[in-house]
Amino acid sequence: MPSHALTSRRVRAPRPQGIERPRRPAAGSPTRTLKSAKVVDVLGFRIVSGELPAGALLPTEADLSVQLGISRPSLREGLRTLALKGLVEARTRRGTTVNARRHWNVLDADVLRWLSMAPPDPAFFIDLLDVRMIVEPAAARLAASRASSEQILALESELRGMVAATPHDMEACCAHDLALHELIITSTGNPMLIRFEGAIRTALLACVRIASIARETSAEHSLSEHQAVVAAIRRRDPDGAELAMRKLLAGTIRDLAPAYDKFPRGIPPPPAARAAAKAPRRA
């Protein structure tokens, strides 16, 4: 080999043992995924809560990455996730804008979680009650025919929990209430219904909480309606179970209006959600 080739070649100094060159996080790495999740959670909640209204133009990538304290690649990954949930839309030369609610994937677990933490929207919960009115009476009918003895005992146990917690511990009452409705769906044995119930669980819990506030002066009435549903399932009475569930949900719908009148700025979320909403955000 010619001598000039040897002299022109750059010679690298050996790297000390045990010292590795730092590497940038690869796309999809745990570090970047964690940071992009921050984008999704912060911006997602701001959109769903109305802080960023439909049509709002998000700040530029440079400004937003500084505000959130993350890299641009992590920011882009988070924005792509929000776009898949239907919350934002990115357009060339225009930037990223907030979508109208009709474009949101309201069955997405994160979207439902943000909705349950934000000041409750009457229209959303009325829509949810429409779905419940379609699904739950039919589920109660099926449960009356299909529930096992163990499942009926579990329903009675949750009902006793509701009675014991009312009216001094409404949060515990809500937990038993939700579990009772979930058990009815599970008792149908229909995997599609069970999967659907799991998808809307967060919103369903928020709906149960709102109903408990709405009916705080008629807790005994609410308990009697739940007792009628469980009693019909225990009797293996499909018609009676369906009718009892319709009456229960109709009472919830009827009592929601006074609750919204009482809290014109939105029914207050539970303590955990209030704490999360008040958590300091990085400017």
Phi, psi and omega in degrees: 000134182299150183293328182291333178292325180290322183285334182276344182284131180284129181258124180270138177289141180297139179280133179305145180298140176086357180250122180250147178292132179296141182246143176286143180301131178282157178302132180086359180290159181303322181296312182292321179299319179297318181289322178293329177296328177296318178300311182301314185290315182292307182290323180300314180294321180296325179288309184296325181283350179093358178297324172250101186284166178302135180091348180294140178266123179290154176302164178297163179303318182298313181292318183292322179295326177290316180301319184269351179068038180226169180282162178295320177300319178294322178298314181298321179297318178294320179293325177296321178296317178296325178294321178295331177278356177084009185276330182224165177219128180260132179231140180299134178066001178244330182100194183256126181244156179278132180278156173292157185303328183297344180267349183289148172273090187286356174263359177290138185299318180293316181299317178295322179296316179295321178298323181286336179271335182283163173306120188305138180261119182305319182298319181296315183287331174293320176299318179296320178293328174300315179297317179298321180295331177283318190271312193288324175298319177294323178294320178297321177300313180294320181298324179297333180266331191247343185299138176281167178300321179296320180292323177294320177298322179294321177298316179295326178294316178294324178296318177297324177296321177298314182297317183293328184274345184268134002256007190281338182223079185290335177294317177293322178300318179296321179296317178292322179300311179299316181298323179297313180295322178295320179296324178297316178297315180298324182292345176291334183074008182267113184297330179291316177297319181296318179295319179296316180299321178297325181293325184258014187303315183299314180293325179296320178296318177298321179295319179296320179297316180298318179299323180293324176291317182297328187248028185297336179268356181226044182299322181295323178298315179298317180298319181295325178292320176294321179298323180295322179296311182295320180297319180294321178294319179298323181282355185061047183247090183301315180298315180295321179295317179296314181296318181297321178292322177298319179294320180298312182290325177297321177295322178296314180298317181298322186273354181291323183303311178300327180294319179289328175294324181290327181238077184298338179265011180112139179292128184298136177288170180294165185307318182297319180291322178297319180296318180294321181292330182270357181301137182297137178251144180286127183285000000 
